[in-house]
Amino acid sequence: MSDSSAGAAAGDIVAAAASTAAGWRRAGVAGAAIGVLAAGAAAGVAVERLTVGRGMRKKARLALDATGPYGSLRGTPGRAVADDGTELYYEVDEVEPAQPGEDEGPGPATSGNRRRRLFGRKAPAPVTVVFSHGYCLGQDSWHFQRAALRGLVRAVYWDQRSHGRSERGRAQADGVALGIDQLGRDLKAVIDAAAPEGRIVLVGHSMGGMTVMALADQYPALIRDRVAAVAFVGTSSGKLGEVNFGLPVAGVRAVRRVLPGVLRALGTQAELVEKGRRATADLFAGLIKRYSFSSRDVDPAVARFAERLIESTPIDVVAEFYPAFTEHDKSGALPAFRDVPVLILAGEKDLVTPSSHSEAIADVLPDAELTLVPDAGHLVMLEHPETVTDRLADLLVRGGAVAAANVGEHGSTAQQPGRR
């Protein structure tokens, strides 16, 4: 970026901040304070644009870029219907078909030949890996893992209600408060539609991990009879109301006191707020980056991808989901996973669901693999995709979802820093 273009960008941002601040001043004294903060954020973004060098941008490029722009991977679409009638959008990535003659005849004892000897010419349903995303994200947040595992394993990626391409929750549109249990029932509907038979592996990030816990709480027989392995990524089984978000005690108390009311108020003015978000999106890029990542050298393109995912969630949906997290407590559902391979993975510097919450899950599941990724924040699967994919691939091997010979370096079982 040249000095002139960076300066122009900075000027545009500061001008937008000034306009935003003026609008907030018209709303009152509290609004004026928010406007001042917005102007400060604009200056920070402008400085960052001037100081981030080309070398850093190049250094952070990831090998999986070759699969296409972030969030562009698509599968066979489908829709499940939740118990309140909400349509839930999902996509399926199928396993690459076997080559002609690959598993025919007496041949060596390959997995395909063993299946044919046991079941005749009809092989059993493949193991299906179901990925559940987090709050204010979407199925595309699994971009790097999807790119690496594509064709190796049957996978289902879905958008939680009111997120991505799924329909706005009908019950919530009618005024019914959202709870994590509803998300568990939604996941059950997706499994029934996209993977009605065969073994399944459940992978959940943040809210997606809570969704998996809610599924186990309500459908323990499904876990017992069909689940081959589970991965909890940057998630929590409860006590989210105690998270301090990296703020001083006084700041945390203030945020907890006012945030629910502020979100409800903003949710009632969704159209106005969305216009403001679009006009001042760059102002809050630094805030999103702080709570999504920990590394200093995150690829700016990846950071922007995360911003787009978060910005795509309407403010009324943000407000609608938020109260469910303080009420979330599914520690009692965790023992349902004691008899299957479990991966618990988190960023050591996650400010949203601190790694101590992953350690608490591991205390209930002592046989689980606990991996704490150094220099990683909440969106660890975007920040350190190779580490996350490696551990997931190893879990898939242990769960029988894919042969070790097919996953290459991603299936390494060598001890790594942060693993237990």
N, C-alpha and C positions, 0 to 999 in steps of 0.2 A: 504494500500500500504506500503510495507517495505521500509526502508531507502535505501537499495541497489537497489531495483527496481525503486524507485523514482529518485535516483541518476543516474541510467542508462538512464531513460527517459529524465532527464534534459540534460545529456551529448549528447544524440541523437539530441535533439532539438537545442542545441547550435551549434552542428556540422552542422546541416542543415542550420542554420542561417548564419554561416560563409560561407558556400558554396554559399548560396543565395546572401550574401553581395558581394562575389567575382564576381559573375555573373553580379550584378548591377554595380560594379566598372568598369567592361569592357565596360559598356554602357555609361560611362561618369561621370562627377562630380555629377550631380543631382541623377543619379542612385546610386552612392556611398552613398549619404545621405540616400536614401531609404534603402540601405543595412544596414547601421548603425541602423536605426530604427527597421529593422527586427531583428537584433541581440538583441536589447534591449527588443523587444517583446518576443523573445525566453526566455530570462532570466526571464522575468515576469511570463511566463507560467510555467517555471520550478519551480520557487518559489511557485506559487500557488499549483502546484501538491504536493509539499512537505508539505504545510501547511493545506490543506483541509483535515480534519479528518474524520474518519469513522462515528463518531456520527452525523456530519452535513449531510453526505450523507444519512444516515438512516432516519434522521428527516424529510428530504424533500421528501421521497417516497410518492407517491400519491395512493389513494385507487383504482383509475381507472387503475392502472398498470395491474390488473388481467384480463382486457379485451384483453391483448396481447401487444407485443412490440409497442412502439410509431410508428405511421404511418402504422401499419399493417392491419388496418380495411379496408375491401373491400366490395363493393356493386355490384349491377348488372351494368355492364359496358354499355356505349352507346357513340355514337359520333354524334355531331351536326356539321353542315357545315356553316361557316361564309359567309358573303357576298362576300369575296374575294376567297372563296374556301378552306380556312383553316379549317382543321378538329379539332374540340374541344372535348376533352375527358371529360366525366362525369360519375358519378356513382350514382345509386339510392338505397337508403335504404328504403324499403317498411314498412308500418305499419304491425305489427304482425297480422295475420288473426284471426278473431273472432272464438271462440270455437263453436262447433256445438250446435245449439239451443240457443245461447247466446242472440240473438236479435229477436227471433221468438215469435209469439203468442201475446195476448193482453198485458200481463205483465206490469211492471211499466213503467213510462214514461222516459226510458233511451234515450240517443241520437240516438241509433240505431233504437229503436222502433218508435221514432218520425220520423226518416227518412223514415221508411217503410210505416207509415201511410200517409206521404205526397207524397211519390214518388212511392208507390207500392213496388215491390221487388228489384227495381234498386236504389241503394243509389247514391247520388251525388259523384262526384270526391272528394277525400280527399284534405284537404289543404296541399300544398307542400311547404316546407321550402328550399329555394335556397341559398347556402352558397358560397360567392365569396371571394377568398383569396387575400392576398397582394403581393406587389412587391418582387420578388426573393423568393417567397414561393411556396406553392402548396396546393391542397385540403387537404393534410394530416396535415396541420397546425391546422385544426379543430379537431384533434384527440380526445381530452377530451370531447368536446361537442358532438361529434359523438357517442362516447362510452356511454355517459349519456342518450342521446335522442334516441338511436337505438331501433327501434321497437315501440316507442311511437308515432312517427310522420313520415309521408313520407318526405324524405329529399333528395335533390340533391346536390352533391358536384362536382365541376368542376375545371379543370385546365385552367387558362387563357392562351391565345395564347403564344406560345414559352416557356411555363412553364410546369413542370411536364410531363404528358403523352400526352399533346396536341401537335399538329404539330407546327413547326416553322411558324410564320406568313408569308404567301405567298406574301402579298403585301410588307412587309418589306424586304423579300428576293429579291424583285424586285426594292428596293430602295425607296419605299414610306415611308415617315416619319410616325411614330406611334402617334396617338392622343388618348386621353381618350374617345372621341366619338366612336372610333372603338371598344373599349372595351364594351361600352354600347350596340352596335349592336351585338357584340359577345354574350353578356348575353341574348339578345332577341332571338338569334338563339338557345341557350341552353334551354330557357324556352319553345320555340315552339316545340323542340324535346322531352324534358323530362317531361314537365308539360303543355301540350297543352290546358288543360281545368281545371276548378276549381280555387279556391282561392290560392294565393301564399303569402308567407312571404319572404322578401328579407333581407339577412344578409350579410354585407360586412365589411371586415377588411382592413383599410388603402387604398391601391389601389382598393380593392374590393368595399369599400364604395363609392369611386369616380366613379367606374363602375356603381353602382346603381344610382347615381345621373345623370350620362350620359344617362342611360336608361330612367329615368324620363324626361329628357330634350328633348329626341327624340321621346318618346312614351307616352305622358301624358295620353292618353286614356287607355293604359294598366294599369297604376297606378290607375286611377280612377275606372276602372271596375273590376280589379282582385286582387289588392294588399290588403291584410288583415292587415299587420303590417310590420314595417321596423326596422332594427337594424343597427346603424352606430357604428363601433368599431374602435377606434384609427384612425380616418380618418379626412379629411379636405375638405372644399368646395372651397378652393382657398388660394392664398397668400403663397404658399409653398416656394416661392423664398425668403421669409423673415425669414425663420427658421434658427436659428444660431447653431443648433446641439450641444449646450452646449459648444461652442468654444468662445474664445475672439473675439471681433469685427474684429481685424486685421486678425485673423485666418480665420474667416468666409469669409471675402472679398477675401482672397487669394484662398480659396477653390472654391468659386463661379467663380473666374476668370479662374482657370486652369482646374477644374474638367471636364467640358464638353469636352474640347480638349483632356485631358488625356484619358478619356473613349473612345473617338473616335479612338485615336491612338491604345489603347490596343485592341479595337474591331477588328482592321485590322490584329492583330497578335494573333488571338484567340487561335490557336493551341499551340503556344509558351507560352502564358499566362496560359492556362489551365494546362500545364505541371508544370509550376511554382506554381500554386495554389495547385496542388496535392502534390507537394514535400514539401511545406511549410505551409500546412493547419493549423497546430497547432500554428504557429506563430501569426495568426490573430484571434485565438479563443477569446482572451481577448477583442479585438475590437468589434467582433460580440456580445459578451456578454454585453459589455457596452451599445450598442445601441439597444439591444433586451430586456434586463431585468434591474430591479432596485434593487430587493431583494438581500441580501447578501447570503441567504441560498437556492438559486435555486438549485434544484436537478441537479447534474452534468450530469446525463443521459438526462434530459430535455434540458439542455444547449447544449449538443452534438447533440441532435435531431435537434434543431434549426440551428446549424451550418451545418448539413448535408443538410437541406432544402435550406439554402442560397447558400452553395457551389455548389449545383446541377444546379444553374442557370448559363449558359455559359456567359462569359464576354461580348461577342458581343450582347447578349440579354440585359444584364445590361446596356450597352451603348445605345442600341436602345430605351429603355423605359425611361431613365432618363430625356431627354428634355421635355417629355410630362407633367411632374409634375409642372415645372415652368410655363407652359402655362395653367394649369388646373384652371378653374373658373366656378363652377357650383352652385354658391349661388343662382342664379336665378331659378334653378330647384327645390330648397328645398320646396317652398310653395305647390308643388304637393302632399306633404306628410302630410299636415295639418289636413286632415280628417281621418287619420288612427293612431292607436297606434304606437308610435315611441320610441325606446330606443337609447340613445346616451351614449356610454360608452368609457372611456379612462383611461389610467394610468396617475396618477398625475405627474410622472417623465418621461414621454415619451419625448425623445430627437429628435425623427424623425418627428412625428406629435404631437406637444405639445397639452396639454389638453385645452389650450386657443382656439384652432381650434374647439374642440368639443363644447366649450362654445359659440363660434360664431354661430355654427349650432343651438344650443338651443335657441339663441336669435331670430332666424328666426322661430323656431318651439317651441313657449313658452309652449305648452301643452305636450311636450315630457318629458320623464323621463331622467334626466341627472344623470349619475353615474360616479363619478371620484374615481378610485380605488387607495387608498394610497399605497405607496411603490411598484408601478407597472410601468413598462416601455412599450415599443412599442408592444411586443408580450404578451400582458396582458392575452390572452386566454390560453397561455401555462404557464405563470407565476402564475396566480391566476385562475385556471380553474373552481373551484367550484363557485367563485363569478360570473364569466361570465356566466356559465351555469345556475345558479340560476336566474339571470336577464333575460336571454333568455327564460327560461321556463316560467317565469311570463309573458313575452311578448306574448308567444305562447298561453297562456291561455286567455289573453286579446284580442288577435286577433282571437280567436275561432279555433286555430289549434289543440288544445289538451284539454281534460277535466282536470280541476284542480285536481280531485281525482287521476289522473294517473301520476302526476309529483312529488308527494311526497314533500320532503323538497326543491327540486329545484323550486317549484312553490310558495314559500313563498312570501307574499306581505308585510312582516314586514319591517319597515324602517331600513335601514342600514347606517353606516357612509359613507358619500360621496354622498348620493342620494338626489335628489331634487324633 
